[in-house]
Amino acid sequence: MSIAELRFQSGQISSTEIDDIRNRFNTAENTLNQAKISCVLDRAGLAEATGQLGQWVDTLNDR
């Protein structure tokens, strides 16, 4: 993203191109965050299914 912004500032790419790059970057960032949330929820579900939810929650407090 920072390289694209530098290219935009130097006139190497247009405002349309930088907007497209920003949109793709934001989409990728949102997808990553959603995947992280899903991972935590899945791990909680697994811990609950195996009767270890309390222990799993305790490990979160150690972070």
LOVO-490226 format. One record per residue: residue number from 1; x, y, z of N, C-alpha, C in turn; residue in three letters. Coordinates in steps of 0.2 Angstrom, whole numbers, plus 2048, in hexadecimal, padded with zeros to 3 digits. Last residue first. Layout:
<atoms>
{atom NUM {X Y Z} {X Y Z} {X Y Z} 'ALA'};
...
</atoms>
This chain:
<atoms>
{atom 63 {7F4 7B9 88C} {7F7 7BD 886} {7F9 7C4 888} 'ARG'};
{atom 62 {7ED 7B3 896} {7F5 7B3 896} {7F8 7B7 891} 'ASP'};
{atom 61 {7E0 7B3 892} {7E2 7B8 897} {7EA 7B8 898} 'ASN'};
{atom 60 {7E0 7A8 889} {7DF 7AF 886} {7E1 7B4 88B} 'LEU'};
{atom 59 {7E0 79D 892} {7E6 79F 88E} {7E6 7A6 88B} 'THR'};
{atom 58 {7D4 79E 897} {7D9 7A0 89B} {7DF 7A1 897} 'ASP'};
{atom 57 {7CD 799 88C} {7CC 7A0 88E} {7D1 7A2 893} 'VAL'};
{atom 56 {7D1 78B 88D} {7D3 790 887} {7D2 797 889} 'TRP'};
{atom 55 {7CB 787 899} {7D3 787 898} {7D5 78C 892} 'GLN'};
{atom 54 {7BE 788 895} {7C1 78C 89B} {7C8 78D 89A} 'GLY'};
{atom 53 {7BD 77F 88B} {7BC 786 889} {7BF 78A 88F} 'LEU'};
{atom 52 {7BE 771 889} {7C4 775 88C} {7C3 77D 88B} 'GLN'};
{atom 51 {7B5 768 883} {7B5 76A 88A} {7BB 76E 88D} 'GLY'};
{atom 50 {7B6 768 876} {7BA 763 879} {7BA 764 881} 'THR'};
{atom 49 {7AD 772 872} {7AB 76B 870} {7AF 766 874} 'ALA'};
{atom 48 {7B5 77D 877} {7AE 77C 87A} {7AC 774 878} 'GLU'};
{atom 47 {7C0 77D 86E} {7C1 77C 875} {7BA 77A 879} 'ALA'};
{atom 46 {7B8 77F 862} {7BC 778 863} {7BD 777 86A} 'LEU'};
{atom 45 {7B4 78C 864} {7AF 786 863} {7B2 780 864} 'GLY'};
{atom 44 {7C0 792 865} {7BC 792 86B} {7B7 78D 86A} 'ALA'};
{atom 43 {7C4 791 858} {7C8 78E 85D} {7C4 78D 864} 'ARG'};
{atom 42 {7BB 798 851} {7BB 791 850} {7BF 78D 855} 'ASP'};
{atom 41 {7BD 7A5 856} {7B7 7A2 857} {7B7 79A 856} 'LEU'};
{atom 40 {7CA 7A6 851} {7C9 7A7 858} {7C3 7A3 85A} 'VAL'};
{atom 39 {7C7 7A6 843} {7CC 7A1 846} {7CB 7A1 84E} 'CYS'};
{atom 38 {7BF 7B0 841} {7BD 7AA 840} {7C1 7A5 843} 'SER'};
{atom 37 {7C8 7BB 843} {7C2 7BA 848} {7C0 7B3 847} 'ILE'};
{atom 36 {7D1 7B9 839} {7D4 7B8 83F} {7CE 7B7 844} 'LYS'};
{atom 35 {7C8 7BB 82E} {7CB 7B4 82F} {7CE 7B3 836} 'ALA'};
{atom 34 {7C6 7C9 830} {7C0 7C4 830} {7C3 7BD 831} 'GLN'};
{atom 33 {7D3 7CE 82D} {7D0 7CE 834} {7CA 7CA 835} 'ASN'};
{atom 32 {7D4 7CA 81F} {7D9 7C7 824} {7D6 7C8 82B} 'LEU'};
{atom 31 {7CA 7D2 81A} {7C9 7CB 819} {7CE 7C7 81F} 'THR'};
{atom 30 {7CF 7DF 81D} {7C8 7DC 820} {7C8 7D5 820} 'ASN'};
{atom 29 {7DA 7DE 815} {7DB 7DF 81C} {7D4 7DD 81F} 'GLU'};
{atom 28 {7D4 7DD 808} {7D9 7D8 80A} {7D9 7D8 812} 'ALA'};
{atom 27 {7CD 7E9 807} {7CA 7E3 807} {7CE 7DD 80A} 'THR'};
{atom 26 {7D8 7F2 808} {7D3 7F2 80D} {7CF 7EC 80D} 'ASN'};
{atom 25 {7DE 7EF 7FC} {7E2 7EE 802} {7DD 7EE 808} 'PHE'};
{atom 24 {7D4 7F2 7F3} {7D6 7EB 7F3} {7DA 7EA 7FA} 'ARG'};
{atom 23 {7D3 800 7F5} {7CD 7FC 7F6} {7CF 7F5 7F7} 'ASN'};
{atom 22 {7E0 804 7F2} {7DE 805 7F9} {7D8 801 7FA} 'ARG'};
{atom 21 {7E0 801 7E4} {7E5 7FE 7E8} {7E2 7FE 7F0} 'ILE'};
{atom 20 {7D6 80A 7E0} {7D5 803 7DF} {7D9 7FF 7E3} 'ASP'};
{atom 19 {7DC 816 7E3} {7D6 814 7E6} {7D4 80D 7E6} 'ASP'};
{atom 18 {7E7 816 7DA} {7E8 815 7E1} {7E2 814 7E5} 'ILE'};
{atom 17 {7E0 816 7CE} {7E4 810 7CF} {7E5 810 7D7} 'GLU'};
{atom 16 {7DA 823 7CF} {7D6 81D 7CE} {7D9 817 7D0} 'THR'};
{atom 15 {7E5 82B 7CF} {7E1 82B 7D5} {7DC 825 7D5} 'SER'};
{atom 14 {7F3 822 7C7} {7ED 827 7C7} {7E9 826 7CE} 'SER'};
{atom 13 {805 821 7C9} {7FE 81E 7C8} {7F9 823 7C9} 'ILE'};
{atom 12 {80F 82A 7C9} {810 824 7C5} {809 820 7C4} 'GLN'};
{atom 11 {810 835 7D1} {80C 836 7CB} {80D 830 7C7} 'GLY'};
{atom 10 {814 835 7DE} {819 836 7D9} {816 837 7D2} 'SER'};
{atom 9 {809 830 7E5} {80C 837 7E6} {811 839 7E1} 'GLN'};
{atom 8 {808 823 7DF} {803 828 7DE} {806 82F 7DF} 'PHE'};
{atom 7 {814 81E 7E5} {813 81E 7DE} {80E 823 7DC} 'ARG'};
{atom 6 {810 81E 7F2} {816 822 7F0} {816 823 7E8} 'LEU'};
{atom 5 {805 816 7F2} {804 81D 7F4} {80A 821 7F2} 'GLU'};
{atom 4 {80C 80A 7EF} {807 80D 7EA} {805 814 7EC} 'ALA'};
{atom 3 {813 808 7FA} {817 809 7F4} {812 80C 7EF} 'ILE'};
{atom 2 {80A 806 804} {80E 80C 805} {811 80D 7FE} 'SER'};
{atom 1 {804 7FA 800} {800 800 800} {804 806 800} 'MET'};
</atoms>
